[in-house]
Amino acid sequence: MVDAPDDADARGARDDDDDQVSADDEELPLFETRVDTALDRTRLDQLLATLTADAGEPISRAQIQRHIEAGACLVDGKPVRRPARKARAGERVRYSPPPPEPEGDVEPEAIPLDVLFEDAHIVVVNKAAGMVVHPAPGHARGTLVAALLAHCKELSGVGGRLRPGIVHRLDRLTSGVMVASKSDAAHYHLADQFRLHSIERCYQAIVVGEAPERGTFDTLHARHPRDRKRFTSRTDRGRRAVTHFTRLRLLTGASLVQARLETGRTHQVRVHFAEHGYPLLGDPVYGRAPRDHTLRQVGKQLARQALHAWLLELTHPQSGERLRFEAAPPDDFAAALAALEFRGE
């Protein structure tokens, strides 16, 4: 459902990716709830199994038990390591399942990086389209993590050996601004900003069709019931996903839009526009071949979804200064825009 705002502009943080289902800009997974009276004295492992299933991302009870024992569950802000511990009504339970550990450490690789900002605490980069953020099946080398390890030497260890420094992600075929943490303290600070939605994230996208001038997608978001590599907003279970958008200009058979994330779910921008009738040009998962010949050709030349994370604004984890980072769309995106510029009748 699209809620069109008033005349004012719309106001406004796992996974893998297409092949590696990843986020359009996604926080690492976090499940949080306040225990209501109906669940008083429910075992923690049972409570979390229900919580993850209701969010559309079920995790087995055996896995949850191992995660709890490893310290992945906080009750009222304190680690609890007993799966059988009974939750009490009113307690705040927070569960952050760790990523799977690789067989070995990620090897640093001297891959060129477009570094926008760096200090002792964080590094901000403009990720190229085609680069996978962290190792995954079929993508062991050439990752952003490997490039960061070669560049920075030291990254936060919170994400484990597979994802050092990684606080959020972009899809393999999405370009744009990302922040990584160099210390555990910076990682936790950034993760809290994502959780509280205080980080500003804006994308530019080329979508097929004449998109509304502005609006908000406010839906639930879960894995597709028949295809584990896809996500859907056509569900009555899942996590809330909110995207505010503005049409920047009309193109030939398409629209250039800006999308501002209030939440960061896997493939959120792509799912929201596709399932509301405006698929991203070139999207290999949620798109479809346009009828218009020019659109088909431009999408084929682009060879990826037309999505670029152009703005990231955050609070520095050490100084408290508000920082804003921008990156212009890359050449392939700019070429697609030029080819589709509306020239009238």
N, C-alpha and C positions, 0 to 999 in steps of 0.2 A: 504494500500500500504506500502511495506517495502522498505525504502531507505537504501541501503547498503552503509556504509561510505567507505572512502578510507582506505589505510592500517592502518592509525592511528585509535586508539580506538574511539568509538563513544563518543562525548563530551556531555557532557551534561553541593491544599490545598485543605456532608449533606445527610442528607438522612436517610436512615434506613439501615438495614442490610439484608441479605438474607431474613430472616423473618423480620429483621429490615433492610431495604435496606441501606447499609452504604458504605463507601468508602474504596477502597483498601488502600488508605491513602489519605483522602480527606480533603481539606480546607472546612470550612463552606461556604455556598453558597454566592457568591458575583457576582453582575451584574454591569458592568461598561461600559460606552460609552461616546464618545464625540459627542455632538449633531451636525448633519450636517445641511446644509441649507434647505434640503427638509423637515426637522422636526422642523424648527424654529417656535416657538410659539405654539408648541403642549403641551397640558396639561401633567403634570408630571405623573399622574396616567395612562394616555393613553400611554405615551412613555414607561413606565416601563412594562405595560401589553404586548406591542409589543416586547420589549427587552427580557422578560422571555419566551414568546412563540417562538421567533426566536432561543432561546438557547435550545429549546426542553424541558423546565421545566416551563410550563405555570402556572401563579398564577392569580387568579381572580382579577378583578379590585377592587371589594369591599375589598378584603384582602389587596391589595396594598394601598388603601386609608387609612386603619387602620394603616398599617405599616408606611406610610409617616407621619401620625399624631403622631405616637410614636417616630419619629426621626430616622427611618431606612434609610432615603434618604439624601445624601449629594450632594450639587451642588457647584462645585469648592471648596470642602473641608468644606463647612459650612452646618449645618442642615437646611433643609427646611421642614416645617410641613404642607404646604397647598397643597393638591392634585391637586387643580385647577390652581396652579401657572404655568405659561407658561415658558417652556424651551426656551432658546435662543441659536442660532447657535454658536458653539465654546465652550459652557459650558461643563464641565466634570461632568457627573451625575454618582453617585455611590450608589447602592442599595444593602443592606444586609438584606434580610428578616429574622426576628427573628424566632427561633424555637417555636413550640407550647408550651404553658405553661401547666404543669401538674396540677392535682387537688390540690396537696399539695407538701410540700418540700420532697426532696429525703432524706430518713433516712440513716444515716451512718451505715455501716456494717463492722465488724472486719474481713475482708477477707484478707488473706495473699497476699502481693504484693512483686514483685521482683523490688526493687528500685535501679536504676543505679546511680542516682544523685539527690540531693535535696539541695536547699538553700531557702532563704526567698522569692525568686521570681518565681522559676520554680521547678517542680518535673518531673523526667524522669523515666519511668518504662518500663519493659519488659512484655507486656501484654500476658497472657496465651490464647491459642486457646480455644474457647468456652465461653469466657467472653464478654458480650455485653458492649459497651462503656457507654451508657446512657440508662435510662428507655425508653421503647417503648412498644407498645401493645404486650402482651405475655411475656414481660421481665421486670417486675416491680422490681425484686430484683436480687441480685448477680451481680450488674453492677460495672464497673470500677469507675464510679462517686461515688457510695456508699462506695467503698473501699477507695478512695482518701479522701472523707470527714471524714472517721474514722481515717485515717492516718495523714492528714494535718490539720484538723479542719477548716482552712480557704482556700477558693479557689476564683478565680476571679468570679465576678457576671455577667460578660458580656453575658455569654451564657444563662442567666436566671436560674430559679430554677431547670430546667430539666437537664441542661448541664453545671453546674459551672466548670470553669477551662478548658473546652474542646475547643481546638483550631483546632484540626484535629481528624480524626478517623481511626480505622481499622475495618474491618469486624469482626463479631463475631467469625468466624472460622479461622481468620488469626492471627498469633502470631507475636510478635515483639515490637520494640522500639516506644514509644509514649512520647510526652512532654505535660504537662498540666501547666496552669498558676495559680499562687497563688494570683496575683494582677491584677487589671484592666490594669494598665500600661504595665505589662508584656504581658498580653493577646493581646493588640493592637500592641505591638512591634512584637510579634510572628506572628500575623495575617498578618502584612505587609510583613514579610519575606516570608510567604507562597505565598502571592499575587505577590511578585516580583520574585518568584522562586529562592530565594537565599538560601533556606534550601535544603541540600542534603539528598535525600531519596533513599536508595537502598534495594532491596528485593532479596531473593533467592527463586526460584520456580522450581519444577519438572514438566516438560511439556511432554505430550505424543508425541512421534515422534522424528525425528532428526532435531532439530532446526538449523537455519543458525548460522554460527560462530559469527556474530554480525549484528546489523542493528538498524533501528529506525522505530517505528510505529508513524506516524503523521496523525491523522484523526480528524474528527468531532465526537462528543460523545453526545448521547441523550437517553432519555428513549425509550424503545422499544414501538412501536405504538400499539402492541396488548397485551403486558404483562407489567404491571406497576412495577413489581418487578425486571425486567431485563433492561439492558442498551445495546445499540448497537453502533457500529461505522459505520454501513451501513446506513448512513443518509446523506442528503444534508443540514440539519439544526443541530444546536447544538453548543457546545463549543469545542474549540480545545483541543485535548488530545495528549500528546507526551510521548512516552516511548522509552528509549534507552536500548538496551539489548546486552549481550555478553553470548555466550555459554561457560560455565565453563568446562563441560566434558560430554561425551556421556555415557549413561547408557543402560541397556538392554531394548530396545524398547522405550526409553525416553531420555530426556536431562536435565541436571542441568543448569539453566540459572541464570544470574544476570540481574535484571531490575532496571534501574535508572529512576526515575520519573522527568520529566521536569514540568509536570502539575499533579494535583491530583484529578481526576474525580472518581465518584462512580464506583467501580468495574473495574477501568481502566486496570490494569494488566490482570485481568481475561478475560475481553472482548477482549483486543488486541490479546492475544495469541490464544484464542479460535476461533476468527473470521478470524485468519490467518492460521488456520489449526493445531495449537499446544495447545489444551486445557490443563489446569492444571490438573494434576493427582488428582482424588478424588473430583473435583469441582461438587457440587450437583446442580448447576444452569446452568453453561455453559459447563460442561463436558459431556462426553458420555462414555458408558462402552467400554473399550478397547477390541479388539479382542484377544489380547495376554492374556493367562491364568494368568501368573505371574503378569502382570500389574493389571489385575482385582483384584487379591487377595491382592496385596499390597495396592491398592486404597481403597479396602473395609476395610482393617485393619487400614489404616490411618483415614478413616471416616471424612475427611474434605479436603478442597483444600490444595494442597502442596505449601503453600505460607507463607513466613516468612520475616518480615521487620527487616533486620539485622543491618542496619546502619542509623543513623540520625545525621546530622551535622548542627549546627545552631550557630547564634551569640547570646551571652548572652544578654538579654534585658537591663541589668543594667550596666555591666562592659564593654560590647563590645567585650569580648574575644570570639574567635571562639572555640566551643566545639564539640567534636566528641564522639558519643556513639555507641557501638556495642553490639550485643547479638547473641550468637551462636544459631543455630536452635535447637528447643527442641527435646526431645527424640523420639517422634513419627516421626518427619521429618527425623532425623538421621537414624532411623530404616528403613524407606522407602528407603533412599539412599543406605544403606548397602545391602538391599535385591535386589536392582536393579543394583549393581555395575557390569560394563561390564567386562566379563572374557574372551572375545575372542571366537574363534571357538573351 
